[in-house]
Amino acid sequence: MHDLKGIQRDLLFVVAGMNSPSGQDVKKELQDSQGRTILPGRLYANLDALVEMGLVEKSKYDGRTNQYTVTRRGRQEIQARYEWQTEYMEPEQELAI
């Protein structure tokens, strides 16, 4: 997980939080939640990279649409990332913003 680009981590978390989304569903959710534009080339290249790493599975939904799901390994990587992040903050510690 530490080797992933920021967008790849974001995509992994978004796919994990959705029920077998299409690429367009992932794009919309990420754009809406982060208020930024994701170009299709960047989206699909990074989703494909996650597939190649074994963190996400891609399957055909219909003739033109793929759907994505997080693999067991992907979920383990998310859990490991969460545990690593929480090492640096006490549960009762508040963020100073």
C-alpha positions as CSV (number, residue, x, y, z in Angstrom):
1,M,0.0,0.0,0.0
2,H,2.9,2.4,0.8
3,D,4.1,2.0,-2.8
4,L,0.8,3.1,-4.3
5,K,0.3,6.5,-5.8
6,G,-2.1,8.7,-4.0
7,I,-4.8,8.3,-6.7
8,Q,-4.4,4.6,-6.5
9,R,-5.0,4.6,-2.8
10,D,-8.0,6.8,-3.3
11,L,-9.4,4.5,-6.0
12,L,-8.8,1.4,-3.8
13,F,-10.8,3.0,-0.9
14,V,-13.6,4.1,-3.2
15,V,-14.0,0.7,-4.9
16,A,-14.0,-0.9,-1.4
17,G,-16.7,1.4,-0.3
18,M,-19.0,0.7,-3.2
19,N,-20.9,-2.4,-4.4
20,S,-19.1,-3.6,-7.6
21,P,-19.0,-0.1,-9.2
22,S,-18.3,0.6,-12.8
23,G,-15.4,2.8,-13.7
24,Q,-17.8,5.7,-14.3
25,D,-19.3,5.1,-10.8
26,V,-15.8,5.2,-9.3
27,K,-15.0,8.4,-11.2
28,K,-18.1,10.2,-10.2
29,E,-17.7,9.2,-6.5
30,L,-14.1,10.3,-6.4
31,Q,-14.8,13.6,-8.2
32,D,-17.8,14.4,-6.0
33,S,-16.0,13.5,-2.8
34,Q,-12.8,15.4,-3.7
35,G,-14.1,18.2,-5.8
36,R,-11.6,17.5,-8.6
37,T,-11.8,16.3,-12.2
38,I,-10.4,12.8,-13.0
39,L,-9.6,12.3,-16.7
40,P,-10.6,8.9,-18.1
41,G,-7.1,8.0,-19.2
42,R,-5.8,8.6,-15.7
43,L,-8.7,6.8,-14.1
44,Y,-8.5,3.6,-16.2
45,A,-4.7,3.4,-16.2
46,N,-4.7,3.5,-12.4
47,L,-7.6,1.0,-12.0
48,D,-5.7,-1.3,-14.4
49,A,-2.6,-0.9,-12.3
50,L,-4.6,-2.0,-9.2
51,V,-5.8,-5.0,-11.1
52,E,-2.3,-5.9,-12.2
53,M,-1.2,-5.6,-8.5
54,G,-3.9,-8.0,-7.4
55,L,-5.7,-5.5,-5.3
56,V,-8.8,-5.1,-7.4
57,E,-10.6,-7.5,-9.8
58,K,-12.2,-6.3,-13.0
59,S,-15.0,-8.2,-14.5
60,K,-17.4,-7.6,-17.4
61,Y,-20.8,-6.2,-16.5
62,D,-22.1,-5.9,-20.1
63,G,-20.6,-5.4,-23.5
64,R,-19.2,-2.0,-22.7
65,T,-18.9,-1.8,-19.0
66,N,-16.5,-3.3,-16.5
67,Q,-17.2,-3.5,-12.8
68,Y,-14.5,-3.5,-10.0
69,T,-14.3,-5.2,-6.7
70,V,-11.5,-5.2,-4.1
71,T,-9.8,-8.5,-3.6
72,R,-9.0,-10.1,-0.3
73,R,-5.4,-8.9,-0.7
74,G,-6.7,-5.4,-1.4
75,R,-8.8,-5.5,1.8
76,Q,-5.8,-6.7,3.8
77,E,-3.8,-3.8,2.4
78,I,-6.5,-1.3,3.4
79,Q,-6.5,-2.8,6.9
80,A,-2.7,-2.6,7.1
81,R,-2.8,1.0,6.0
82,Y,-5.4,1.9,8.6
83,E,-3.3,0.2,11.4
84,W,-0.2,2.1,10.2
85,Q,-2.0,5.4,10.3
86,T,-3.5,4.9,13.7
87,E,0.0,4.2,15.2
88,Y,0.6,7.9,14.9
89,M,-2.5,9.2,16.6
90,E,-4.1,8.3,19.9
91,P,-7.8,7.6,19.6
92,E,-8.7,10.5,21.9
93,Q,-6.3,12.9,20.2
94,E,-8.0,15.6,18.2
95,L,-6.7,17.0,14.9
96,A,-5.7,20.6,15.1
97,I,-6.9,22.2,11.9
